Amino acid sequence: MERVFETHVIRKSRECAPVWTLTTPDAGGMKQPEKVVVPGVWETHPALRKYRGRGIYEQKITAGGNVRLWLGGVSFRARVSLDGALLAEHYGAYTGFEALARNIPAGEHTLRVEADNRFDADSALHVPNDYYAYGGINRPVMVEEVGNVYIARLHVTPRKTEAGWKADARVGLRNLDDQAFCGTLTLSLAGKETTAEVGIPGGETVFYALSMDCGEVTPWSPESPALYQVAATLLQNGEAIDDLIDRIGFREIRIEGKRILLNGQPLLLRGFNRHEEYGAFGLSAPVEAMMQDIHLMRELGANCVRTCHYPNDPRFLDLCDETGLLVWEESHARGFAEDKMRHPRFMEQLRQSTVEMVEQHYNHPAIFIWGSLNECADDTEYGAACYREIFSLLREMDPSRPVTAALLERPGGKVYGDMDVVSINLYPGWYRNVPVRDCLDRKLGEAARGGGENKPVIVSEIGAGAIYGYHDPFGEAKWSEERQCAILREQITAVLSYPDVAGIFLWQFADVRVAEEWFMSRPRTYNNKGVVDEFRRPKLAYQVVKELFS
């Protein structure tokens, strides 16, 4: 399933059968087609551990009429065809997209998905990086049969008033027909219902705004993550013809001076940076493994997680909603100097990732802040202009959440005044043997002078590396578990002693595979800064973090 709950009752929707045929036509691929499981990445196949090229997936589906295919993630270029007819192309591994076939005959059809993970000139965001660019269909594929008019989008914004909670909904209706459509839209939430008469011209998508009083509901919080089902139903001549179901939580995020407030209460964030990376599954993991990560982070005393450096699987976000784990989610861009940001497709692809992230994940109550452009060129005029454009886009799409970006420790930042929360990445004791307070004081001073004086501050990355099982009895050697413990203890203790710091995100939760081009500074070709390794085996630092976070 695309989500951890049913998103339709009326619309015919199902997940594609899991076994597909995979062909790899490029150099380094397999000699013969193989049966593989979707979702999955091809690097988990023994013959494709380092394969860069195209993977052609084929599957038989049985459907008819208007068939809407929803592909939750394909890494990282995709071409989708049905019976040889091209339906859709997409760039980006971490957000979903639609492929629509009109008026096909009922019966069996051949679905073909071509994935491509080559680092070619058209790719500005997917490049050799400090995490691995996998290949394959990494998230579920859904097959839906829709009428000529269907519900394309449902966004709900909770709003606290003196009289209680309200919900402001924005519902997108798409008309595939040439003829205009007239009908009724119903919205149900928290035992209340509201309706609107709708009219959609042929071939268009129209958005409708509905508001409703929800009265006394249980607010969502990490301690009490109350979720409410919201259902949009489309009717024609009194008959229900389509529906879309999601979940929301009634909660409000505000910035007040140097505090981030959830339902009026200040947050002290203690969390982890976490890549979607699993030793046995690569980028694509079963929901059981996602939940295990949440349980481990919660046991460590964490109340939040950052989805470095791209949008996460909506099922993981669903589980964060369920368990009360706050989420910083960010669109896909990491570590780009100005010359890379001037790639002719950089901003186009970044805008696409940002728009798709917000459109697809808007309703998750666990998401308390949007981010983008991790460690990019915020110290140049051109780079700062890119930051400001994405901040403006995020605020336009969602005024209800603050925006931020994790900035390098280097001096010269030009966007402190443009973000709602100042976030900085520091590695004292690891990359530089200097006291934590010296690093933090220097960066806080620069941020204050640059426009961030009365804003919340998050230490968005801080940490140290250790190779699982490597020990130094003297506790001095870097990459030993003992040295990681000592550095993390000093870092966490120092950061949490600052009353004006709103939170800390350790780098990182689990070790992750990186691009081979990074091997010189990444033993095992892994980023080894996790407090657990890629198989979730705890390092000695696990207990140190648990002690200090708890």
Steps between C-alpha positions, in 0.01 A plus 500: 500500500603856432391601852445314828121550474236475227480816290192401298173319559317595179790524254634163383862503618756228559875454520672335207596136549848489657688277252619676183740410220818711493730540199825699518615582145808709574862400574535341843146365502366146511522270200142376535177654632436424867198489726522772767274645765354852480541720694874441511831624363707294260820539704365232735544249214848341519573573133400867521675622815662796317292511181446841342272492202144424400274243658189399310220364721198323353178382662154390384203691640129441451295819470280703270366849438703790638797345681696720735838357594668652805872430532619593846867522402726400212875555527567731349376547142184324392310424180162328539323323214187290467473261203786688337344848532704749703291643786741699718860602565634613836826611664573450869513190719321631808155617393210330327340573165197409291478315168153505344359276226165606349221270391694175475306177435429280800745213525870428539760763414878521513640764735861599433707726725850602393719623785839663441757590768785625278676825593446672166516869412124547539514413871569795730386352833588130469882505492774305682435599859528416868213253457432249225287563189326166463316368195156345475137536600559583865142564619163334432321515165121545521244420231179704516194505277346847495206662329521802275502720811700414811644658814861587428607678820385554859678742733367580847639772727389490866449838662458578870244771588348623824189295419696180438669334205415568137616321186567677170499256209615541141375227267614458140257340251625388158272464198638274225193538281440765236163575656446713810416320822250602767472323833538518876813483714469378860766529768477296823728556801474448876131410486414812297410539133484781247403504132549718194351500153777471242538561130814406307553599137610227263868413511576711807592462868316729739576555870222560754537649848284365781512588869337331794473542876630187671428606857678332786744246360812342653808692383790310344826502696800269549350390833150450357513455120126514433413443133172570321388355170393755239301379199413690183217346294388605153136442404309529173120495505519389863724199426854482641745461211841559663669555835833584657582429866789638704581569865578820682588611850372817662813690590652842447865594446609856579827687541520735797838663542757226548241229564321255275153449646278196450146580614644789698764291680874540429679207340843376603596284205724198554531290190688337218579549137386185322553384144263253336773238492493144633777243484282228352266718292691808384260790441189281506397343831189325627279692736611269785857633467373859500313438822806338656697819431233706673496269801880521529505878471222531757687269739803728463291792626447666162185698428583597141668389177636685199451342156843580365518597217181426311129426549435169673268210432144605599465176695787607727329837545175318582682310773645825637145638509388189688779504757538875553852530354545854371642532147718756327450416131707653223510496123788343313822704485822435689846654504500699175754776441397793282632348177277195554204721590547671163429174321233591241251255657585545869222738600245330275564164663518649850170684452340178377625306804376775732155528340447123496615467862253759630213388276537134598586536872306810602254323733753325723470660846843370602669732248566817697748674266604499133863515393710501186849561360711328764856641511477680166656834404319729743818711514470630140250743350381252239470218752311721745255594224429128446429456871264796501310368198440163668405661833246713311362193322462309827321791669270547201402132501472467879485810721421280803852365551835677549789455258871444554820369343796322658805721438867416514711627788707713259474881534327735257140376506255736330158343573464510881241774469302312236416183694267462795735272694880523482655154458872428505717192445802470732762227547733615780718218627463310176605704197658767718644447846352814654261543794130471424422833665754684286337371180149568620574848637668601176212383283230640729674837493516502122135396472392778737693761302357363175132535586436196719539669838154433643428168328502142624826313443533130426829312487390300200807276476767408752675170553799272460580176320570147619538172318284238666717259698820705481627569853788698645563412867647846550195669346712732286492368144250658267261247341503303827171457685663640815606824330155545350353472850735764640433747219123454507492545877686829474288622206158415641578628847626832366214560254226415749652742751410796275157630614443674166558191284166344402633159408768261384497240222788253524678393188388233471269215598642217286803445278423542129660400175658785300607545139828326420648837399499584875713201607806703607323656799242227562637165625305201362348748250254582776425808703576341836363767735196298604436400859388172344651339193315431176350182650384693809758340730563752781844650546626601844373852426143372514506496879673839521232664289225323692641629828534860380174522301296341775 
